[in-house]
Each structure stands twice: as C-alpha cells, then as structure tokens.
Amino acid sequence: MSDSHTSDDPTLLVKIFGKDRPGLTAGLFDTLAAYSVDVVDIEQVVTRGRITLCALVTEPSHGRAGDLRATVHGWAESMKMQAEIISGRGDNRPRGLGRSHVTVLGHPLTARSTAGIAARITATGGNIDRIFRLAKYPVTAVEFAVSGVATEALRTELATASAALDVDVAVVAAGLHRRAQRLVVMDVDSTLIQDEVIELFAAHAGCEAEVAEVTAAAMRGELDFEQSLHARVALLAGLDASVVEKVRAEVRLTPGARTLIRTLKRLGYQVGVVSGGFTQVTDDLKERLGLDFAQANTLEIVDGKLTGQVTGEIVDRAGKARLLRRFAAEAGVPLAQTVAIGDGANDLDMLNAAGLGVAFNAKPVVREAAHTAVNVPFLDTVLYLLGVSREEVESADSATAG
C-alpha cells in the first residue's frame, strides 16, 4: 500500500478459485486495473490443478466498489471461475512476536499427525501464518510459518509431540540467517555412510562380532568411547595395510548423501565430517565428495601392518564438539549458523553445540537430547529442515546437467 493510505482505509479482499490455466493472474489484475486500485497483498496457491488467488486491494474511489464487484464476478464467470469479494479495512493484522519455521516430515504425512501438530502450535499461543509443501518424496515435507511464540518454547512443545504423532519436526527461528552461509558437519559411521568402519576392518580380521558388540555399547553411552576405541583397534593388530583399500571399496554411502552434499555446496555452504573412525577412510571420502573438512582417528601402520593402535589426537565425544568449533572458526561461520548431524551418544556434545543439531536415525538417548530428529533413511531430507525444497534440488541438478 502506498504511504497515502492508512491501516484504516477501506480495502477489498478479492478471491477467485477454480481450475488453473495460464493467464488468470494477469487477467484478474487487468480487470482490477480499470478501477485504479492499489495492491496491498497477494497470495496464490495451486493444488492438484486448482488455483486459489487472493488479492487485497484498496477500495476504488467515487463509490465504484459496486461496479468493481460486478466486473470481477463477470470476468470470473467468463473464465469458468468462482469469485468472492469481502469488504474490510486496512491490511492483515501484524504478525505476533516470535517467528519460527516448523518443518514436518512424514512417511506418510497423515491427517491425524497434521492435526496434532497444528493443535500443539495453537496450544503454545502460536499462530499459523502460512503452510506450504517442500517435498512429496522421498518423504512428504511441509513447512509452517508460525508467529506469536518463542522458538525455543515451540521447539520443546513439538519435540514431545512428534514421536507420538509419528512425524519428524524441526523448529528454527525465522530470519535472514536461514539463507546465510552455513557450515554442516556430519558424523560418518551410520550417518554419512551405512556402515561402521571398524566393523569392516574387523570382518577382515575375523573378529567382527566381538567388535560390533563393543561398538553398540559405546554408541548407547554405556562405555567410555576412548577405552572402547583402543580395545577394538587392538583386535586389528597384524592386519595387512592392503585391507585399507578393500574397506574403502566396501563403504556404502547413505541414500541421499551425495544429493545432500552436492546441494549444500551449490548453496555456498561448507561441509565437513568428524568421525570416531579412521582417517584412512575419511580422507578418501573427503576427496570423493568434495568435502571442506574431515577429521578422524588414525590407525597406526608400521612395516605394512596395522599395529593395533591409533596415533594423534583422539576424536571422541568431546573431540567432535571441539572440531565443530574449529571448523566453524576456519570457515568464518558463527557457531549459531552451524548444523551438526549424528546418530550416536558420542555425537551429543557436537549436536548440542551446533545452531541446529539433527539426530539421524539415532539411538533413543540422542533423539531425546538433539534439537530435532530425522527417522527416515534418506540423508537429503536434512535439506528440508534448512528450507530447501525438492524442486530447488532438482532444478539445480537440471541446470548442472544442462
């Protein structure tokens, strides 16, 4: 609205709906242009070929509102559309303080879960200002723009509701920072890749079951990670160093991993990995995937054999959080603009230190402590939590292919 109008000026809400076809938006505003009205607000939604187009405009001068109504209804009828025109005053009411983006992932997204999320938002005193779909596969992802409640309070409320409603929910504060440059740091084993690297090595040493048992206990937080690391690595003593190349070939990326990293890089994000596994694998992943940062433990190799020991700085639970901060400083990204993704107890410090901590198919203790959880086996669904739609991903892929 121009400065000459006030919030109390008479306005008309013009709404048309029906089967979508080219030229409807231009046609409506051509019709309105004859009455020299100003546009205050516009919103248009197309769902399964049906359009709803709303225009909030100033009321025409010289008592011509009745003529405008008749003309718009006549135009709509000629286009085989329906029209509704409502008189009022001013613009939309101001949005309340406290603005958040609530991303809901469902596989599938049911009416019951959607009703539950909406009810919880209302119960916190929040108002749903807008809803739109981010993706229809590999999961259904929708985003609610919510105002009137603090982000942390909303996150706490919806975190308790999500498990019961069988959906994943992420709540982040609205603002320009959401599209600012970010740093995304991931765990490797059972996050970026489907495997536990030490178990791949153990399979070649004939002690896979024993190592897997210790690994599982460590990930549940039942054992000190550093002690369990040394105990497991000791079982690898005597393995020929040639096994490294075999293990690299056996590593399986998590579905969606390449898409996630490729899209993040196109958005200008920096991406890194931290792992309680081994540089013999993470260095290879860094090169293959074009990662900006990678840090892990290093298996000691002497005379072409694994010694059963690790060298250098130990990457454990505290070490992962420390490395997140180090990577952020090197990337020039505030810690509040970082995203951490992990699945095990040794990822908890990193997830809590990041601006957004995502528990990916995680152990219960991790899901309960992280900012949000993703419980579907597609790593690229993390993009939706950042407000990136599936259409944007596919458009970027098409542009590159072209």
Buried (B, 14 or more C-beta within 10 A) or exposed (E): BEEEBEEEBEBBBBBBBBEBEEEBBEBBBEBBEEBEBBBBEBEBBEEEEEBBBBBBBBBBEEEBBEEBBEBBBEBBEEBEBEBEBEEEEBBEEEBBEBBBBBBBBBBEBEEEBBEBBBEBBBEBEBBBBEBEBBBEEBBBBBBBBBBBBBBEBBBEBBBEBBBEBBBBBBBBBBEEBEEEBBBBBBBBBBBBBBBBBBBBBBBBBEBBEBBBEBBBEBBBBEBBBBEBBBBBBEBBEEBEBEBBEEBBEBBEBBBBBBBBBBBBBBBEBBBBBBBBBBBBBBBBBBEEBEBBBBBBBBBBBEEEBBBBBBEEEBBBBBBBBBBBBBBBEEBEBBEEBBBBBBBBBBBBBBBEBBBBBBBBBBBEBBBEBBBBBBBBBBBBBBBBBBBBBBEBBEEBBEEEEE
